[in-house]
Amino acid sequence: MTVRPLIAEQRKEQRVTAAGEVRLSVQGHKLLEFSGRMLDSSQSGFRAAHTQTALSTGQRVRFHYSRRQGHALVMWNRILPDHIESGFLILDK
């Protein structure tokens, strides 16, 4: 049995658990608007669950969550059996 070393946490910002609906629209695709569920957030980004298979890394989106809105960049996607999780970098500071 191979034992893998633990990987140290590399995040520079603390994540905070989040809940509630986030509305997303892909820029340049007027018809691609959808909602997701917030999972967590940090000062510069957030992670959300959704079912939009057309969302890809590098796309810019507009987001609306609670009282915050702005633009974000899709950094990664993780496809799971019942949903997709995506990580977003907030572009509006």
PECOR-V758839 format. One record per residue. PHI is phi in whole degrees, 0 to 359 (* if undefined). D_FIRST is the distance of its C-alpha to the first C-alpha in whole Angstrom. Layout:
BEGIN
PHI,D_FIRST + PHI,D_FIRST
END
This chain:
BEGIN
*,0 + 268,4 + 258,6 + 268,10 + 292,13 + 290,15 + 268,18 + 291,22 + 300,24 + 248,27 + 290,29 + 267,33 + 237,34 + 284,34 + 271,33 + 239,35 + 300,35 + 232,38 + 213,39 + 114,42 + 278,43 + 239,43 + 263,45 + 232,44 + 222,46 + 281,45 + 294,48 + 88,50 + 234,49 + 303,52 + 273,50 + 266,47 + 238,47 + 204,44 + 245,43 + 218,40 + 240,38 + 294,37 + 250,34 + 199,34 + 211,36 + 220,37 + 300,40 + 248,39 + 192,37 + 204,36 + 237,34 + 224,35 + 257,34 + 199,36 + 236,37 + 276,38 + 286,37 + 278,39 + 282,38 + 229,36 + 304,35 + 94,38 + 286,41 + 263,43 + 231,44 + 257,46 + 233,45 + 228,47 + 219,45 + 51,47 + 261,50 + 252,48 + 212,48 + 165,47 + 242,46 + 216,42 + 247,40 + 286,37 + 265,34 + 200,31 + 226,30 + 233,27 + 269,28 + 247,27 + 303,28 + 244,31 + 193,32 + 241,32 + 251,31 + 228,33 + 255,33 + 236,36 + 259,38 + 285,41 + 267,44 + 270,47 + 252,47
END
